[in-house]
Amino acid sequence: MASAAYVERFQPVGEDMSGDKAATQERILAAALGLFAQRGYNGTSVSAIAEAAGVSRSAVFWHFGDKASLFREVFKRMLIPFMERITNTYEHLSPGDQLLEMFSVYERFVTDNRQTIETFVRWVMESSELRDVLNDQLFALQDTFTRKIERAIAEASGDPEAAAELAAGMIAMLDGNFLLTLLDPEGKTQARRRAGLLRIARLAVGREDDA
């Protein structure tokens, strides 16, 4: 978070930073997402983001501090719908149904946000700087999702130790399948891989008969 001196230094003269703060931030974030996707992180300047958002350059600094912080917030905002879905409670469902629902949430999220996620994955793989910016959020998201899967398996199997190992393995398989899909989006084995993942999920919670 920027210091008081930093904020005072970059606070835009003549711009309302109170009543319209949320709306201004949303415009900046939307502009930043579009430009980052088109030009990449290094090819996107704060000045270009400000122009696209219809605000001054100092407004971008005032709201987000620097470009790395803005990039981190753009990524965070993109993940919010997924975080909300996976942190929902599924107590009304059986453990097996909880696990299958989480798989469906994952599938829908990566399908609906495919292009944006592909862009972020490419940047993270190519740039150690961006990995440093996003690592905390990526691993926090993965840990949350893993714990939800682990809990569902543990409740279904009664074996917490095995559940931890199975959850870690299933996350690895989901991530691996996602990367394969990015590399070969029209691959003939895509549907078979998805079916295989669901079959493994059913096996993990003793739902073999549903496969």
C-alpha positions in Angstrom: 0.0 0.0 0.0 1.3 3.4 -0.9 2.5 5.7 1.9 0.6 8.9 2.7 3.4 11.0 1.2 3.2 8.9 -2.0 -0.5 9.3 -2.2 -0.3 13.0 -1.7 2.3 13.3 -4.3 0.4 11.5 -7.0 -3.2 12.5 -6.1 -4.7 13.9 -9.3 -5.5 17.6 -9.1 -9.2 18.2 -9.8 -10.2 14.6 -9.8 -12.7 13.2 -7.3 -11.0 10.4 -5.4 -13.9 9.7 -3.1 -17.4 9.3 -4.5 -16.3 7.9 -7.9 -13.4 5.9 -6.5 -14.8 2.5 -7.3 -16.0 3.4 -10.7 -12.6 4.9 -11.6 -10.8 1.8 -10.4 -13.0 -0.4 -12.5 -12.3 1.7 -15.6 -8.6 1.4 -14.9 -8.8 -2.3 -14.3 -10.8 -2.9 -17.5 -8.4 -0.9 -19.6 -5.4 -2.6 -18.0 -6.8 -6.0 -18.7 -7.5 -5.2 -22.3 -4.1 -3.7 -22.9 -2.1 -6.4 -21.0 -3.9 -9.0 -23.1 -3.1 -7.2 -26.4 0.4 -5.9 -25.7 1.8 -8.0 -22.8 3.1 -6.6 -19.5 6.3 -5.0 -20.8 4.5 -3.5 -23.9 1.8 -1.8 -21.8 2.6 1.6 -20.3 0.8 3.3 -17.5 0.2 6.2 -19.8 -1.6 3.9 -22.3 -3.7 2.5 -19.5 -4.6 5.9 -18.3 -5.6 7.0 -21.8 -7.7 4.0 -22.4 -9.5 4.4 -19.0 -10.1 8.1 -19.6 -8.1 9.2 -16.5 -4.9 10.9 -15.8 -1.6 9.0 -15.4 -1.4 10.2 -11.8 -4.8 8.6 -11.1 -3.5 5.2 -12.0 -0.6 5.7 -9.6 -2.9 7.1 -6.9 -5.2 4.1 -7.1 -2.7 1.3 -7.6 0.8 2.5 -6.8 2.7 1.0 -9.7 2.2 -1.2 -12.8 3.1 -4.4 -11.0 0.5 -3.8 -8.3 -2.1 -3.0 -11.0 -1.2 -6.2 -12.9 -1.6 -8.1 -9.6 -5.0 -6.6 -9.0 -6.1 -7.3 -12.6 -5.2 -11.0 -12.1 -6.9 -11.0 -8.7 -10.1 -9.6 -10.1 -10.1 -12.2 -12.8 -9.9 -14.9 -10.2 -12.7 -13.6 -8.0 -15.5 -15.5 -9.6 -13.6 -18.7 -9.3 -12.7 -18.0 -5.7 -16.3 -17.3 -4.9 -17.5 -20.5 -6.4 -14.9 -22.8 -4.8 -15.3 -21.1 -1.4 -19.0 -21.7 -1.4 -20.2 -24.3 1.1 -21.5 -27.5 -0.3 -22.7 -29.0 2.9 -26.1 -29.7 1.4 -24.4 -32.1 -1.1 -23.0 -35.5 -0.4 -19.1 -35.6 -0.4 -19.1 -37.3 -3.8 -21.4 -34.6 -5.2 -19.3 -31.9 -3.6 -16.2 -33.2 -5.4 -18.0 -33.5 -8.8 -19.4 -30.0 -8.4 -16.0 -28.6 -7.8 -14.7 -30.3 -10.9 -17.6 -28.7 -12.8 -16.8 -25.3 -11.4 -13.1 -25.6 -12.5 -14.2 -26.8 -15.9 -16.6 -23.9 -16.4 -14.2 -21.3 -15.2 -11.3 -22.3 -17.5 -13.7 -22.6 -20.4 -15.4 -19.2 -19.9 -12.0 -17.4 -19.3 -9.8 -19.4 -21.6 -8.3 -16.6 -23.6 -7.5 -14.5 -20.6 -6.1 -17.4 -18.6 -4.0 -18.5 -21.6 -2.5 -15.0 -21.7 -1.6 -15.0 -18.0 -0.1 -18.5 -18.2 2.1 -17.5 -21.1 3.4 -14.5 -19.3 4.1 -16.4 -16.1 5.9 -19.1 -18.0 8.0 -16.5 -19.9 8.8 -14.0 -17.3 10.4 -14.6 -13.9 9.3 -11.0 -12.9 5.6 -11.8 -13.5 6.0 -15.2 -11.7 7.2 -13.2 -8.7 4.2 -10.9 -9.0 1.6 -13.6 -9.2 3.0 -16.6 -7.3 1.4 -15.8 -4.0 -2.1 -15.5 -5.5 -1.6 -18.6 -7.7 -0.5 -20.8 -4.8 -3.2 -19.4 -2.5 -5.8 -20.2 -5.0 -4.4 -23.7 -5.5 -4.2 -24.3 -1.8 -7.8 -23.3 -1.3 -9.0 -25.5 -4.1 -6.9 -28.4 -2.9 -8.2 -28.2 0.7 -11.8 -28.2 -0.6 -11.1 -31.4 -2.6 -9.2 -33.0 0.3 -12.1 -32.4 2.6 -14.7 -33.9 0.3 -12.5 -37.0 -0.2 -11.8 -37.3 3.5 -15.5 -37.2 4.4 -16.3 -39.8 1.8 -13.5 -42.2 2.5 -12.8 -41.6 6.2 -9.1 -41.6 5.5 -7.6 -38.1 5.9 -4.0 -39.1 5.0 -5.1 -40.7 1.8 -7.4 -37.8 1.1 -4.4 -35.4 1.2 -2.4 -37.4 -1.3 -5.4 -37.9 -3.6 -6.3 -34.2 -3.5 -2.7 -33.2 -4.4 -2.6 -35.7 -7.2 -6.0 -34.6 -8.6 -4.9 -30.9 -8.6 -1.8 -31.9 -10.5 -3.9 -33.8 -13.1 -6.4 -30.9 -13.5 -3.5 -28.4 -14.0 -1.8 -30.8 -16.4 -5.0 -31.3 -18.4 -5.5 -27.5 -18.5 -2.0 -27.0 -20.0 -2.5 -29.8 -22.5 -5.8 -28.1 -23.5 -4.0 -24.8 -24.1 -1.3 -26.5 -26.2 -3.8 -28.5 -28.2 -7.3 -27.0 -27.9 -8.8 -29.1 -30.6 -7.1 -32.3 -29.5 -9.1 -35.5 -30.2 -8.3 -36.8 -26.7 -9.6 -33.8 -24.8 -13.1 -35.3 -24.2 -11.5 -38.6 -23.1 -9.1 -36.8 -20.7 -12.1 -35.0 -19.1 -14.0 -38.2 -18.8 -11.0 -39.8 -17.3 -10.6 -37.1 -14.7 -14.3 -37.5 -13.7 -13.9 -41.2 -13.4 -10.9 -40.8 -11.1 -12.9 -38.3 -9.0 -15.7 -40.8 -8.7 -13.3 -43.6 -7.7 -11.8 -41.3 -5.1 -15.1 -41.0 -3.3 -16.4 -44.5 -3.9 -18.7 -43.6 -6.7 -17.5 -46.2 -9.2 -21.0 -47.2 -10.1 -21.7 -43.7 -11.4 -18.9 -43.8 -14.0 
